[in-house]
């Protein structure tokens, strides 16, 4: 497999994952106050939404790159 085929497959998989899940979330910990040896830490849950047009675009681009990877082999 050449690099174009692998890139096409990765784009298709990432596009499908973004389309099916709609985004991802993560937790970040920040220190809000520090008074001597005492620390006040807060965990905040952040979420990132992946637009559907971006997911569909990644799948289409992955398909184009995959087809071009097969045609470039000849």
C-alpha positions as CSV (number, residue, x, y, z in Angstrom):
1,X,0.0,0.0,0.0
2,X,1.3,3.4,-0.9
3,X,0.9,6.6,1.1
4,X,-2.0,7.9,-0.9
5,X,-4.1,4.8,-0.2
6,X,-3.3,4.9,3.5
7,X,-4.2,8.6,3.7
8,X,-7.5,8.0,1.9
9,X,-8.4,5.2,4.2
10,X,-7.5,7.3,7.3
11,X,-9.6,10.3,6.0
12,X,-12.6,8.1,5.4
13,X,-12.4,6.5,8.9
14,X,-11.9,9.9,10.6
15,X,-14.8,11.3,8.6
16,X,-17.1,8.4,9.6
17,X,-16.0,8.7,13.2
18,X,-16.7,12.4,13.3
19,X,-20.1,11.9,11.5
20,X,-21.2,9.1,13.9
21,X,-20.1,10.7,17.2
22,X,-20.7,14.3,16.4
23,X,-17.7,15.4,18.5
24,X,-15.6,14.5,21.5
25,X,-15.1,15.7,25.1
26,X,-12.2,15.8,27.5
27,X,-11.6,16.9,31.1
28,X,-9.0,19.5,32.0
29,X,-7.8,20.3,35.5
30,X,-6.9,23.9,36.4
31,X,-5.7,25.4,39.6
32,X,-8.0,28.3,40.6
33,X,-6.5,29.4,43.8
34,X,-3.2,28.7,45.7
35,X,-2.9,29.9,49.3
36,X,0.3,28.6,50.8
37,X,0.2,24.8,50.8
38,X,-3.5,24.8,50.0
39,X,-4.6,24.5,46.3
40,X,-8.1,24.7,44.9
41,X,-8.2,22.6,41.7
42,X,-11.2,22.5,39.4
43,X,-12.0,19.9,36.8
44,X,-13.8,21.3,33.7
45,X,-15.4,19.1,31.1
46,X,-14.8,20.6,27.6
47,X,-16.6,19.4,24.5
48,X,-15.7,19.9,20.9
49,X,-18.3,19.5,18.2
50,X,-17.3,18.3,14.8
51,X,-19.5,19.9,12.0
52,X,-21.2,17.4,9.8
53,X,-20.0,19.2,6.6
54,X,-16.4,18.7,7.8
55,X,-17.0,14.9,8.4
56,X,-18.7,14.5,5.0
57,X,-15.9,16.6,3.3
58,X,-13.2,14.3,4.9
59,X,-15.0,11.2,3.6
60,X,-15.3,12.6,0.1
61,X,-11.7,13.8,0.1
62,X,-10.6,10.4,1.4
63,X,-12.5,8.7,-1.4
64,X,-10.9,10.9,-4.0
65,X,-7.4,10.3,-2.6
66,X,-8.1,6.6,-2.4
67,X,-9.2,6.4,-6.1
68,X,-6.3,8.6,-7.2
69,X,-4.0,6.2,-5.3
70,X,-5.3,3.3,-7.3
71,X,-5.1,5.1,-10.6
72,X,-1.5,6.3,-9.9
73,X,-0.3,2.8,-9.6
74,X,-0.7,2.0,-13.3
